[in-house]
Every structure is written in structure tokens, then in C-alpha cells.
Amino acid sequence: MGRAALEVADIFRTHGPAWRQAQHDHLSLGQLKVMSAIEQCRSAALGGHVLRCEGCGTDLIAYNSCRNRHCPKCQSRAAQRWLQARQADLLPVDYYHVVFTLPAPIAEVAYQNKAALYALLFDVAAEVLMTIAADPKHLGARIGATFVLHTWGSALTHHPHVHGIVPGGGLAPDGTWRACRSGFFLPVRVLSRLFRRRFLEALQHLHESGRLRFFGDLAALAEVRAFAQWLAPLRRTEWVVYAKRPFAGPAAVLAYLSRYTHRVAISNSRLLGMDERGVTFRWKDYRARGSARRKVMTLSSAEFMRRFLLHVLPGGLHRIRHYG
């Protein structure tokens, strides 16, 4: 199947008006703004400017970008600008990639409490990394990290997790540089256990202080006893923390960051077609191995738009954060 010249904007323009009307009681103002921005991006609706070749006199109309952080067309340029500003920050050391993922039950609560729980995910992941790194049994140094929030899986489902880019070492108490062991950053099992404990403690505190909201099937969790019962099995399950091998030099770190920092739920390049069946796109099934991971999925246009808009972030929430 060849790749069709299709964009998320085309899907919104074609199916968005009727779907917005049908879902007007269920869409937030933020989601509506994202739809409108993507539909109008680089079109006459946002105005533009005329470029003229002094040699041949040919005119070219360039329409303005929406600059919305959820727009697939705008984020590639934003990523390049961000990377240029970050190049001077890189150290001549190994860098590691760590991932902290919320379990599915907590992801459901996070969707109804995005601002509070996404921020908590950032802060707890960073605290855990710095705590374990500072322990003399492991590294015994103060470290720094850059974290990027992703809220999606490859099939556009809600799957909140943070990617951390961390130098392979830190500052010892005497101010000298202390590198971690070659090819090994910090033990993921230790990180996972502390991540689970600290996050659940903080989640319990948010509930006790009345800062969580529950709707629909989760409404019963507003009651203290029901929340405690719901929380109990999460203290015994394994939480996913993943650490990859070090990058092959600073250039590889930048290449990785260029793919991750300003990524949106789905890029236009993954779209294959739109017809009466719905929207067809490429995705990766990470439960499979090798080439079997690469699959194709077709969703109804309504379901595709619903899943895309699951990942609209609250206004003012920073999805790239630096710690340490």
C-alpha cells in the first residue's frame, strides 16, 4: 500500500464539522481550539505573505502556520529551533535514555486529572532518578536530566509516560565529575520500586487534599474507602521503568531528541489513506518482535479524531522539563 498524500488537517476538514456537532457536549474548549488550528494551518484563513523571485518575477504565496503545539506540520520546525538552542548544553559523556510509565488504572485517572498527574509524573520520575543517583551505593553524585512527556501509544491510545535523557554521571560531593559504570546507568528494579512508592504516596496526598476529580465509571473513587481499595493492588504490581543502552555520542543524542521533543500523537507521514471505511495509518505493536511490529490499522474517522484529541494537553503545561 502506497502512502497517500494525507494530513491530519484533511481528516479534520472533511469529517470535523459533523463530528463537532455530534460531540459538542463532550469536547473541551482546548480540543476545539486544536481542531480549528490544525484545520486552518498554512491556509488562507490565517493569512500569509507573497514571495517574489527577483530574477524571473514569479510570485509564491506562503500561508502562515498555526504554531499550535499539537499540529503535525508545525512541530518539526519548532523541534529544530529547540535543538539548536540545546546543542551547547551537551557534555562530552555518554547519555542514557530512561522511560517511566504509568500503569493503565492510573492512566485512566490521569486522563481526568491531566494537569495534576502529568506534573506529578514529571516530578516523581526526576526525584527518583536524582535520589538513586545520589546514593553512594549506586553513583553517589548529583545528576541532571531532561524529560519529555508523551501521552500516547502507537495506536493513539492514552498511554502517559516520560522519556528522560540523562548524562552518564554527575557531580560528586567534592565537585568533581563521577561517571557511572560503562554501559550501565542505574538499576531499573530499584528505580521502579521507588517510583511506585513515591508516586502512590503523592497520589494519596492529592486525594486527601481534594485535588483529584472523578467522573463516569471512576466517580466512586471520590470516596475515601473506595479509593484505598482501588490503590491497594497497585502497590503490588510491577511498574515499568526502562533504561536503554547509552547513545553513540552527542550527535546521536541530538538526533534522538529531534524525533521526541516535539512529537505529536501521530505524524502525517504515518497516514496511509482515508475512505468510506475510515482512516488507515501505520503503527507499531511493541508486544510483537522484529518486522511483525509494523502493522496497519483502520479506524473510523470519528474514532481517529477522538483518539487524536485524547492527547491535547492542558493550557500552560510544559511537556519538556529540565531537572537537577
Disulfide bonds with the S-S distance in Angstrom:
none
